[in-house]
Amino acid sequence: MAVFCDRIGHVIVGTDGSSTGLISNVLGELSDQGRLLTLNLQTVSVRNVQSATTFGNSFANFHDFSKTLSTVLRMAMLRCTNVPQYIWETQLTAKAADRNIARFHYYSKWIDRRDFKLAELKEDARYYWSRFDQLFPPSRIEDKMRGAGVGESRMLSGTILLIARDFEGVVQISVYADITKRDWRGTAFDTVVKVMVLHYDVLPLIDGPWMTHLKKLLHNGASFKKHVAWYMSGMPLQEKALTFRDWEYVTWSHRQQMKDWIRQRLRLAWK
């Protein structure tokens, strides 16, 4: 399989109305222009996520539910992007992982013969699931469900857009979770989760206003970290970590390239 992470330059996580709207408008514009060529479609769905400590749709407490659901959503996104299972299946306890993975319903439709895999190395996969976690952290799930009454349902939805450095490839990850509260204590929930991944080639035609706006945001409105990585021609990802928190995920060769580049361009002293 071709590993798409070698091409990715930008990651947009749709956590609010503005970012989600931007993603929708850009994809809609590309589709209207006839520039999107669908290569493959994959979905993963699961009903009633389960904890390791209880049975069925019951949980030890409210936080146990939100943490379990957040992790299952992450695992479903990794499964749907063909990241090898041995990398991510141990994120929950073995018992909980086995219970939920066994309930995954996976569907794939290959429209193009080119296979798709987001990442095959653990360091790359960990980078992506750190971005996936921004979509539905436990705190966001708890905030969404805190005011729900017994029998009341709430819907979570979000989108992540992965864009190739040359803007000639896009991966759209759409996530939906329908949650129904089943008791007043907040320890029982019915859940229906679906993740859909669409992999596109983007034909190199004249950009419309939304794509032009997106490119300006990514080039001119990027953070310092994005700017530094943008000029790193040897880096496979635009947003490879500069912080000490993420530094461990960067390979040794990329660390040396990053240090050399910073010394040359910014004259920073690195120990």
C-alpha positions in Angstrom: 0.0 0.0 0.0 1.1 3.6 -0.7 1.6 5.5 2.6 -0.2 8.8 2.4 1.6 10.4 5.3 4.6 10.8 3.1 2.6 13.4 1.1 0.7 15.2 3.9 1.5 18.9 4.5 -1.5 20.2 6.4 -4.0 18.8 9.0 -7.2 20.7 9.6 -9.3 19.5 12.6 -12.9 20.7 12.4 -13.7 21.3 16.1 -15.9 24.3 15.6 -18.3 25.8 13.1 -15.7 28.0 11.4 -13.2 25.2 10.7 -16.0 22.7 9.8 -17.6 25.3 7.5 -14.2 26.0 5.8 -13.7 22.3 5.1 -17.2 21.9 3.7 -16.9 24.9 1.5 -13.5 23.9 0.1 -14.6 20.4 -0.7 -17.9 21.6 -2.2 -16.0 24.1 -4.4 -13.6 21.4 -5.6 -16.5 19.0 -6.3 -18.4 21.7 -8.3 -15.2 22.3 -10.4 -14.9 18.6 -11.1 -11.5 18.5 -9.5 -12.1 15.7 -7.0 -11.3 12.2 -8.2 -12.4 9.7 -5.6 -9.9 6.9 -5.1 -11.4 4.9 -2.3 -14.0 4.9 0.5 -13.8 3.2 3.9 -16.2 3.1 6.8 -16.1 1.7 10.3 -19.2 1.5 12.5 -19.8 0.1 16.0 -22.9 0.0 18.2 -22.8 0.3 22.0 -19.1 0.7 23.0 -18.1 -1.4 26.0 -15.9 -0.8 29.0 -13.5 -3.4 30.5 -15.0 -3.2 34.0 -18.7 -3.6 33.2 -21.0 -5.4 30.8 -23.2 -4.2 28.0 -23.8 -0.5 27.8 -23.0 0.2 31.5 -20.0 2.0 32.8 -18.3 2.5 36.2 -19.0 6.2 36.0 -19.5 9.1 33.6 -15.8 9.6 33.0 -15.3 5.9 32.3 -17.8 6.3 29.5 -16.4 9.4 28.0 -12.8 8.1 28.1 -13.8 4.7 26.6 -15.9 6.4 23.8 -13.1 8.8 23.0 -10.6 6.0 22.7 -12.9 3.8 20.6 -13.5 6.8 18.2 -9.7 7.1 17.9 -9.3 3.4 17.2 -12.1 3.5 14.6 -10.4 6.4 12.8 -7.1 4.5 12.8 -8.8 1.3 11.5 -10.6 3.2 8.8 -7.3 4.8 7.6 -5.6 1.3 7.4 -3.1 2.0 10.2 -1.8 -1.5 11.2 -3.9 -2.8 14.1 -0.9 -4.0 16.2 0.1 -0.3 16.6 -3.2 0.9 18.2 -5.1 -2.1 19.6 -3.5 -1.8 23.0 -4.7 1.7 23.7 -7.4 0.3 26.0 -6.9 -2.6 28.3 -6.7 -5.9 26.4 -10.2 -6.9 27.5 -11.8 -3.6 26.4 -9.9 -3.4 23.2 -10.9 -7.0 22.2 -14.6 -6.3 23.1 -14.8 -3.1 21.0 -12.6 -4.2 18.0 -14.6 -7.3 17.7 -17.7 -5.2 17.2 -16.2 -3.1 14.4 -18.1 -3.3 11.1 -15.6 -2.4 8.3 -16.5 -1.7 4.7 -14.1 -0.7 1.9 -14.7 0.2 -1.7 -11.6 0.6 -3.9 -12.5 2.8 -6.8 -8.9 3.2 -7.9 -6.3 0.4 -7.9 -4.0 2.5 -5.7 -4.3 1.3 -2.1 -4.4 3.7 0.8 -2.7 3.6 4.2 -2.3 6.7 6.4 0.8 5.4 8.2 2.7 2.3 8.9 5.2 3.5 11.5 4.3 3.9 15.1 5.9 7.4 15.3 3.7 8.6 12.4 0.6 6.9 13.7 1.0 8.5 17.1 1.3 11.9 15.5 -2.0 11.4 13.7 -3.9 10.0 16.7 -2.8 13.0 18.7 -4.7 15.1 16.1 -7.6 12.7 16.1 -7.9 13.2 19.9 -8.5 16.9 19.3 -11.8 16.1 17.7 -13.5 14.3 20.6 -11.6 14.4 23.9 -13.4 13.1 26.9 -14.1 16.6 28.2 -16.0 17.5 25.0 -18.1 14.3 25.2 -18.9 15.0 28.9 -19.8 18.6 28.1 -22.2 17.5 25.3 -24.0 14.9 27.5 -24.0 16.7 30.9 -27.4 18.3 30.4 -29.1 15.4 28.7 -32.1 13.7 30.4 -32.8 10.0 30.6 -33.8 8.8 27.1 -32.4 11.9 25.5 -30.0 11.6 22.5 -27.2 13.9 21.5 -25.2 13.9 18.3 -21.5 14.4 18.0 -20.0 15.1 14.5 -16.7 16.3 13.3 -14.4 16.3 10.3 -10.6 16.1 9.8 -9.0 17.1 6.5 -5.5 15.9 5.5 -4.0 17.8 2.6 -1.0 16.9 0.5 1.9 19.4 0.4 1.3 19.9 -3.3 -2.5 20.3 -2.7 -3.0 17.4 -5.2 -4.4 14.9 -2.7 -6.9 15.1 0.1 -8.2 12.7 2.8 -11.5 13.5 4.4 -12.3 11.8 7.8 -15.9 12.3 9.0 -16.9 11.1 12.4 -20.5 10.7 13.9 -21.6 9.5 17.3 -25.2 9.2 18.4 -25.4 8.9 22.2 -28.5 8.2 24.3 -28.5 8.4 28.1 -30.1 5.4 29.7 -30.1 6.2 33.5 -30.1 9.3 35.7 -26.6 8.4 37.3 -24.9 8.8 33.9 -23.5 5.2 33.9 -25.5 3.7 31.0 -25.4 4.9 27.4 -26.5 3.6 24.1 -24.1 4.6 21.3 -23.9 4.4 17.5 -20.6 5.3 16.0 -19.7 5.7 12.4 -16.4 6.8 10.8 -16.1 7.4 7.0 -12.9 8.1 5.1 -12.8 9.4 1.6 -9.4 9.6 -0.3 -9.3 12.0 -3.3 -6.9 13.1 -5.9 -7.3 16.8 -6.7 -6.9 17.8 -10.3 -4.5 20.8 -10.7 -6.8 23.3 -12.2 -7.4 27.0 -11.4 -8.3 27.5 -7.7 -11.7 29.0 -6.8 -12.1 31.6 -4.0 -12.4 29.1 -1.2 -9.3 27.1 -2.1 -7.4 30.4 -2.6 -8.5 31.5 0.8 -7.5 28.2 2.4 -4.0 28.4 0.8 -3.5 31.9 2.2 -4.5 30.8 5.7 -2.2 27.8 5.6 0.8 29.8 4.2 0.4 33.2 5.9 -1.6 32.5 9.0 0.4 29.5 10.1 2.0 29.3 13.4 5.8 29.5 13.9 6.0 25.7 14.1 4.2 25.3 10.8 6.4 27.9 9.1 9.6 26.2 10.2 8.4 22.8 9.0 7.1 24.2 5.8 10.7 25.1 4.7 12.0 21.7 5.7 12.1 20.0 2.4 13.3 16.7 3.9 10.4 16.5 6.4 7.5 14.1 5.5 5.0 16.2 7.5 4.6 19.9 7.6 3.7 19.9 11.2 6.4 17.7 12.6 6.8 18.6 16.3 9.1 21.3 17.6 7.9 21.1 21.2 9.7 18.9 23.7 6.4 17.1 24.3 6.3 15.8 20.8 10.0 15.7 20.0 10.2 12.0 20.8 8.0 11.2 17.8 10.5 12.8 15.3 13.0 10.4 13.8 16.7 11.0 14.5 17.5 12.0 10.9 14.7 14.5 10.9 15.9 15.9 14.3 19.3 16.5 12.7 17.7 18.2 9.7 15.6 20.4 11.9 18.5 21.4 14.1 20.7 22.2 11.1 17.9 24.2 9.4 17.2 26.2 12.6 20.9 27.0 13.2 21.2 28.2 9.6 18.0 30.3 9.3 17.3 31.4 12.8 20.7 31.2 14.5 19.4 29.4 17.5 21.7 27.6 19.8 20.7 24.0 20.4 22.5 21.8 22.9 
